[in-house]
Amino acid sequence: MNRRSFLTSSSLVIGSLSLSSFVNSAYADVKLSNKQIFNAENPLLLNFNENSLGMSPKAKQAIIDALPNAFRYPDDARSALISELGKTFQLSDKHITLGNGSSETIQAAVQYVANKGQKEQKAVQLIVPDPTFNYAELYAAPLGVNIVKIPVDEKLAFDLKTMQKKADAFDGISMVYLCNPNNPTATLTPTAPLDNWIKSAKENVFFIIDEAYAEFASTPEFTSAIALVQKGHKNLIVARTFSKIYALAGLRVGYGIAAPDVIEGIDTFVSIDNTNTAGAVAALASLNDRAYREYSRKSIDVSRQMVVDALNELQIEYVPSHANFIFHKVKGDVKTYQNRMKDAHIMVGREFPPAYGWSRLTLGTPEEMSYFVATLKAFRAKDWI
């Protein structure tokens, strides 16, 4: 048996045993039964935080069932999804906006606040931690919004105190973008300090809370900011997506949750007919497939622990992860490390300045991470990592 065959067969055993200890579900038998061979034509993609489990079988079936009526506009499917999201979070339909992925929700929120500043003839600034997911910055820059970057602290956590000072000292309108858990660091901002700021913030501060990875967070320190919307707070929107835990990245379905008058304003900047039938029915089926959601989360838990164990064994520094990726240190040049991984048929994340010397690694299935761990250990044998 060659090395690659050994890796795929052994990782199958590891993955099946690990997951079966967590999930009593047919999913484990279906998802981990196929051996995978990675090569130049079929590399292991661990660079875009995708969910390589693939979508729920119920989501696939929902798409198939919807195909005969795909010549119709998606209004009914879209309305059904909004209604179900409202029920899920014990809110009304008017608290929900749908987007072409959560990125459109973020874009619309930025435009909503920038437009408010223009109407009121006030300057607008966007306060962001650095590094973080940069779409809010990309959407704000063309609108003439001043972007204020606040470096993360020595633990790569958000410096909320400095961000708050910047907002308090500004005469105009401040947008604050916070990705929680953060991308690319996978760090978590505890609920208490964030809630305290949002509750006490001045009227000229609006929060965009990006919870794309919230479903992976299992620590009691984290409570979704949706709870603040449920309590009636109107100075925030929470952006979420079906791309990550539900594995629908290619179908582009996201949503935002905020007070009804905020949603009404944000919907002004959301594209009309931005949700297709396939995406809407797949999202609806996924939302109702609790077994798949739990399986997806537990699969990532197993994969994360496999990588953490390897990083500990190799004494490689990493940040505790609360998402479906992990941020770890790299010896030497990150680009060289990327290229070497590419030669081993593994695509890993790029460097995220100003966090130099760190690599963001997407967590795939346990089988995939077994292949990655073996490759990482082979790199250590060559003194590359």
BALUM-92594 format. One record per residue (C-alpha): z, y, x. Coordinates in steps of 0.001 Angstrom, whole numbers, padded with zeros to 6 digits. Each point is the difference from the previous one (the first is absolute). Layout:
N
+---------+---------+---------+
!      up !   north !    east !
+---------+---------+---------+
!       Z !       Y !       X !
...
+---------+---------+---------+
END
This chain:
385
+---------+---------+---------+
!      up !   north !    east !
+---------+---------+---------+
!  000000 !  000000 !  000000 !
! -000998 !  003364 !  001457 !
!  002259 !  003069 !  000013 !
! -001603 !  001638 ! -003005 !
!  000181 ! -003151 ! -002122 !
!  003634 ! -000429 !  000998 !
!  000784 !  003561 ! -001008 !
! -001576 ! -000267 ! -003417 !
!  001560 ! -003359 ! -000823 !
!  003462 !  000843 !  001327 !
!  000059 !  003402 ! -001663 !
! -000895 ! -001679 ! -003290 !
!  003175 ! -002066 !  000269 !
!  002089 !  003000 !  001057 !
! -001341 !  002187 ! -002800 !
!  000350 ! -002645 ! -002709 !
!  003560 ! -000905 !  000938 !
!  001078 !  003614 !  000318 !
! -001455 !  001089 ! -003287 !
!  001111 ! -003049 ! -001941 !
!  003576 !  000869 !  000901 !
! -000462 !  003305 ! -001832 !
! -002502 ! -000536 ! -002774 !
! -000207 ! -002842 ! -002472 !
! -003571 !  000763 ! -000968 !
! -003442 ! -001584 ! -000052 !
! -001177 !  002974 !  002040 !
!  001411 ! -001475 !  003210 !
! -002129 ! -003133 ! -000371 !
! -003144 !  001957 ! -000817 !
!  000211 !  002775 !  002562 !
!  001051 ! -001914 !  003106 !
! -002240 ! -003045 ! -000369 !
! -003041 !  001403 !  001791 !
! -000110 ! -000106 !  003799 !
! -001359 !  003131 !  001588 !
! -002098 !  000299 !  003117 !
! -000216 !  003433 !  001599 !
! -002964 !  001033 !  002128 !
! -002210 !  003005 !  000725 !
! -001739 ! -000343 ! -003361 !
!  003264 ! -000599 ! -001869 !
!  002785 !  001889 !  001780 !
!  003580 !  000113 ! -001182 !
!  000336 !  003439 ! -001623 !
!  003475 !  001378 !  000604 !
! -000938 !  003676 !  000220 !
! -000261 !  001516 ! -003499 !
!  003177 ! -001180 ! -001794 !
! -002023 ! -002108 ! -002415 !
!  001560 ! -002961 ! -001808 !
! -001880 ! -003029 !  001271 !
!  001470 ! -002267 ! -002685 !
! -002659 !  001348 ! -002310 !
!  000521 !  001022 ! -003606 !
!  001863 ! -001943 ! -002640 !
! -002049 ! -002819 ! -001597 !
!  000794 !  001645 ! -003327 !
! -001575 !  003216 !  001226 !
! -003145 ! -001885 !  001021 !
! -000197 ! -001640 ! -003404 !
!  000491 !  003332 ! -001735 !
! -003005 !  001390 !  001854 !
! -002126 ! -003005 ! -000957 !
!  001058 !  000305 ! -003631 !
! -000855 !  003713 ! -000017 !
! -003488 ! -000366 !  001475 !
! -001864 ! -000588 ! -003299 !
!  001100 !  003451 ! -001175 !
! -000499 !  001772 !  003314 !
! -002875 !  001958 ! -001532 !
!  002615 !  001868 ! -002032 !
!  001976 !  002949 !  001379 !
!  003479 ! -000960 !  001244 !
!  001970 !  002193 ! -002408 !
!  001855 ! -002834 ! -001739 !
!  000906 ! -001777 !  003235 !
!  001110 !  003270 !  001534 !
!  002190 !  000867 ! -002990 !
!  001544 ! -003471 ! -000023 !
!  000937 !  000318 !  003674 !
!  001569 !  003440 ! -000511 !
!  001978 ! -001304 ! -002953 !
!  001265 ! -003022 !  001922 !
!  001021 !  002149 !  002978 !
!  001939 !  002221 ! -002375 !
!  001819 ! -003001 ! -001453 !
!  000676 ! -001404 !  003466 !
!  001798 !  003166 !  001082 !
!  001478 !  000799 ! -003414 !
! -002046 !  003175 ! -000281 !
! -002703 !  001280 ! -002342 !
! -003746 ! -000148 !  000592 !
!  000171 !  003731 !  000700 !
!  002040 ! -000687 !  003144 !
! -002890 ! -001959 !  001549 !
! -003204 !  000991 !  001774 !
! -002495 ! -002502 !  001371 !
! -001884 !  000506 !  003237 !
! -002728 ! -001520 !  002132 !
!  002734 ! -001529 !  002143 !
!  003184 !  001986 !  000610 !
! -002064 !  002195 !  002333 !
! -001575 !  001765 ! -002994 !
!  003438 !  000611 ! -001469 !
!  001076 !  001602 !  003280 !
! -003183 !  002065 !  000125 !
!  000425 !  001216 ! -003583 !
!  003637 !  000897 !  000630 !
! -000951 !  002054 !  003054 !
! -002699 !  001805 ! -001977 !
!  002409 !  000585 ! -002904 !
!  002556 !  001737 !  002224 !
! -002626 !  001918 !  001987 !
! -001539 !  001261 ! -003244 !
!  003410 !  001068 ! -001237 !
!  000438 !  002046 !  003173 !
! -003391 !  001607 ! -000479 !
!  000785 !  000967 ! -003596 !
!  003373 !  001443 !  000944 !
! -001448 !  001625 !  003149 !
!  002489 ! -001804 !  002197 !
! -000500 ! -001666 !  003363 !
!  000213 ! -003796 !  000007 !
!  001181 ! -002280 !  002775 !
!  000061 ! -003762 !  000332 !
!  002983 ! -001470 !  001850 !
! -000512 ! -003495 !  001381 !
!  001840 ! -002270 !  002412 !
! -001869 ! -000954 !  003148 !
! -001316 ! -002650 !  000238 !
! -000745 ! -000974 ! -003579 !
! -002910 ! -000906 ! -002257 !
! -002257 !  003028 !  000383 !
! -001983 !  000190 ! -003245 !
!  002094 !  002840 ! -001423 !
! -000812 !  002004 !  003137 !
! -003698 ! -000826 ! -000243 !
! -000111 !  001160 ! -003626 !
!  002065 !  003139 !  000644 !
! -001802 !  001346 !  003068 !
! -003307 !  000960 ! -001738 !
!  001999 !  001908 ! -002616 !
!  001474 !  002322 !  002594 !
!  003469 ! -001507 ! -000296 !
!  002115 !  000430 !  003126 !
!  001169 ! -003386 !  001279 !
!  003462 ! -000229 !  001553 !
!  000675 ! -003214 !  001918 !
!  003593 ! -001018 !  000659 !
!  000338 ! -002726 !  002677 !
!  001998 ! -003085 ! -000918 !
!  003288 ! -000444 !  001840 !
!  000808 ! -002355 !  002870 !
!  000313 ! -002895 ! -002462 !
! -003379 !  000927 ! -001518 !
!  001778 !  001063 ! -003194 !
! -000821 !  003140 ! -002016 !
!  001793 !  003176 !  001051 !
!  000767 !  001093 ! -003556 !
!  002337 !  002808 !  001064 !
! -002691 !  001755 !  002026 !
! -002566 ! -000540 ! -002738 !
!  002380 !  001533 ! -002529 !
!  000626 !  003003 !  002241 !
! -003761 !  000598 !  000270 !
! -000323 ! -000139 ! -003780 !
!  003005 !  002257 ! -000644 !
! -001243 !  002631 !  002455 !
! -003449 !  000251 ! -001595 !
! -000724 !  002756 ! -002539 !
! -002941 ! -001776 ! -001611 !
! -000392 ! -003498 ! -001428 !
!  000852 ! -003049 !  002099 !
! -001455 ! -003439 ! -000517 !
!  002013 ! -002752 !  001660 !
! -001799 ! -003295 !  000588 !
!  002239 ! -002997 !  000685 !
! -001307 ! -003540 !  000348 !
!  002874 ! -002391 ! -000699 !
! -000061 ! -002546 !  001602 !
! -001931 !  001993 !  002571 !
! -003410 ! -000893 !  001338 !
! -000423 ! -000723 !  002956 !
!  003648 ! -000560 !  000972 !
!  001131 ! -002149 ! -002975 !
!  003294 !  001914 !  000073 !
!  001929 !  000652 ! -003183 !
!  001551 !  003292 ! -001076 !
!  003242 ! -000844 ! -001839 !
!  000135 !  001143 ! -003601 !
!  003139 !  002143 !  000161 !
! -001112 !  002763 !  002403 !
! -003470 !  000168 ! -001515 !
!  001341 !  000200 ! -003549 !
!  002473 !  002679 !  001009 !
! -002777 !  002161 !  001394 !
! -002303 ! -000445 ! -002994 !
!  002814 !  000747 ! -002449 !
!  001115 !  003135 !  001879 !
! -003421 !  001315 !  001048 !
! -001124 !  003493 ! -000930 !
! -002577 !  000476 ! -002745 !
! -002711 !  000715 !  002579 !
!  000188 ! -003512 !  001498 !
! -002061 ! -002940 ! -001338 !
!  000300 ! -003552 !  001303 !
! -002764 ! -002578 !  000330 !
!  001768 ! -003325 !  000501 !
! -002393 ! -002704 !  001164 !
!  001420 ! -003427 ! -000853 !
! -003019 ! -002132 !  000864 !
!  002276 ! -002576 !  001659 !
!  003080 !  000330 ! -002221 !
! -000293 ! -003513 ! -001455 !
!  000607 ! -001482 !  003460 !
!  003313 !  001834 !  000458 !
!  002970 ! -002188 ! -000916 !
!  002949 !  001897 !  001491 !
!  002612 !  001478 ! -002376 !
! -000408 !  003293 !  001900 !
! -003316 !  000506 ! -001789 !
! -000511 !  001034 ! -003603 !
! -003391 !  001192 ! -001146 !
! -000375 !  003733 ! -000571 !
! -001343 ! -000986 ! -003406 !
!  003670 !  000035 ! -001042 !
! -000043 !  003792 !  000428 !
! -003001 !  000284 ! -002318 !
!  001845 ! -002154 ! -002532 !
!  002892 !  002481 !  000184 !
! -002333 !  002896 ! -000808 !
! -000593 !  001626 !  003378 !
! -003267 !  001942 !  000073 !
! -000393 !  000868 !  003691 !
! -001570 ! -003244 !  001170 !
! -002676 ! -002598 ! -000509 !
!  000307 ! -003591 !  001182 !
! -003274 ! -001558 !  001168 !
! -000409 ! -003771 ! -000096 !
! -002820 ! -002472 !  000473 !
! -001234 ! -003471 ! -000904 !
! -001562 ! -000319 !  003465 !
!  002984 ! -001428 !  001887 !
!  002342 ! -002487 ! -001638 !
! -002614 ! -000786 ! -002683 !
! -002884 ! -000322 !  002501 !
! -002512 !  002073 ! -001974 !
! -000992 !  002392 !  002796 !
! -003709 ! -000479 ! -000635 !
!  000286 !  000817 ! -003704 !
!  001636 !  003424 !  000595 !
!  002725 !  000289 ! -002607 !
!  002967 !  002283 !  000517 !
!  002277 !  002037 ! -002187 !
!  002406 !  002907 ! -000029 !
!  003243 !  000440 ! -001931 !
!  001371 !  003449 ! -000825 !
!  001223 !  002164 ! -002865 !
! -002618 !  000395 ! -002778 !
! -000759 !  003657 !  000738 !
! -000462 ! -000833 !  003698 !
! -002326 ! -002880 ! -000909 !
! -001970 !  002298 ! -002284 !
! -000514 !  002455 !  002865 !
! -000851 ! -002690 !  002540 !
! -002476 ! -001705 ! -002355 !
! -002036 !  003210 !  000121 !
! -000941 ! -000983 !  003545 !
! -000500 ! -003727 ! -000551 !
! -003604 ! -001130 ! -000307 !
! -001120 ! -001035 ! -003471 !
! -000594 ! -003748 ! -000471 !
!  001662 ! -000745 !  003334 !
!  001069 ! -003515 ! -000999 !
! -002482 ! -002842 ! -000383 !
!  000438 ! -002876 ! -002428 !
!  000436 ! -002686 !  002672 !
!  002687 !  002001 !  001784 !
!  001852 !  000872 ! -003195 !
!  000172 ! -003536 ! -001388 !
!  000886 ! -001452 !  003409 !
!  002792 !  002548 !  000408 !
!  001316 ! -000722 ! -003481 !
!  000006 ! -003750 !  000618 !
!  001670 !  000499 !  003385 !
!  002689 !  002205 ! -001480 !
!  000905 ! -002771 ! -002425 !
! -000131 ! -002797 !  002609 !
!  003564 !  000178 !  001282 !
! -000258 ! -003387 !  001718 !
! -002888 !  001224 !  002147 !
!  001777 !  003254 !  000863 !
!  003075 ! -001924 !  001143 !
! -002130 ! -002467 !  001943 !
! -001834 !  002857 !  001702 !
!  003244 !  001673 !  001016 !
!  001601 ! -003196 !  001256 !
! -003118 ! -000902 !  001959 !
!  000281 !  003308 !  001836 !
!  003727 ! -000595 !  000540 !
! -000793 ! -003301 !  001725 !
! -002806 !  001521 !  002087 !
!  002195 !  002943 !  000996 !
!  002773 ! -002311 !  001172 !
! -002464 ! -002046 !  002061 !
! -001162 !  003130 !  001812 !
!  003521 !  001387 !  000410 !
!  001156 ! -003279 !  001522 !
! -002876 !  000119 !  002485 !
!  000609 !  003656 !  000888 !
!  003697 ! -000729 !  000541 !
! -000832 ! -003005 !  002161 !
! -002390 !  002076 !  002098 !
!  002397 !  002972 !  000018 !
! -002632 !  002326 ! -001426 !
!  001365 !  003087 ! -001724 !
! -000820 !  000397 ! -003699 !
!  001096 !  001995 ! -003026 !
!  001703 ! -001874 ! -002873 !
! -002726 ! -000414 ! -002619 !
!  000259 !  000573 ! -003745 !
! -003718 ! -000439 ! -000694 !
! -002860 ! -002428 !  000582 !
! -000462 !  001143 !  003591 !
!  002153 !  000452 !  003083 !
!  000003 !  002683 !  002702 !
!  000587 ! -001323 !  003503 !
! -000192 !  001210 !  003574 !
! -002888 ! -000922 !  002279 !
!  000084 ! -000334 !  003751 !
! -002521 !  002338 !  001601 !
! -002957 !  001520 ! -001800 !
! -000207 ! -000715 ! -003747 !
! -003812 !  000053 !  000036 !
! -000033 ! -002673 !  002694 !
!  002363 ! -002088 ! -002119 !
! -002297 !  000494 ! -003016 !
! -003042 ! -001111 !  001960 !
!  001765 ! -003081 !  001349 !
!  001069 ! -000952 ! -003495 !
! -003559 !  000550 ! -001161 !
! -001191 ! -002381 !  002708 !
!  002459 ! -002510 ! -001458 !
! -001594 !  000609 ! -003426 !
!  002916 !  002040 ! -001368 !
! -000377 !  003580 ! -001197 !
!  003225 !  002014 !  000282 !
!  000777 !  003609 ! -000882 !
! -000787 !  003068 !  002051 !
!  002469 !  002335 !  001667 !
!  001606 !  002674 ! -002203 !
!  000764 !  003141 !  002032 !
!  002534 !  001365 !  000688 !
!  001469 ! -003532 ! -000031 !
! -001713 ! -000972 !  003247 !
!  000346 ! -003539 !  001257 !
!  000467 ! -001554 ! -003441 !
! -002255 ! -002332 ! -001976 !
! -000031 ! -000493 ! -003767 !
! -000406 ! -003675 ! -000897 !
! -000888 ! -001060 ! -003536 !
!  001871 ! -003075 ! -001177 !
! -002407 ! -002640 ! -001252 !
!  000808 ! -003446 ! -001361 !
!  002475 ! -002196 !  001913 !
! -002957 ! -002041 !  001239 !
! -001704 !  003124 !  001340 !
!  003168 !  001263 !  001643 !
!  000494 ! -003337 !  001727 !
! -003374 !  000557 !  001664 !
!  000990 !  003548 !  000931 !
!  003360 ! -001072 !  001437 !
! -001655 ! -002669 !  002150 !
! -002466 !  002598 !  001269 !
!  002797 !  002475 !  000736 !
!  001867 ! -002613 !  002014 !
! -003185 ! -000805 !  001893 !
! -000264 !  003709 !  000818 !
!  003557 ! -000067 !  001371 !
! -000927 ! -002932 !  002243 !
! -002693 !  002266 !  001458 !
!  002446 !  002932 !  000233 !
! -002093 !  002021 ! -002487 !
!  002798 !  000719 ! -002440 !
+---------+---------+---------+
END
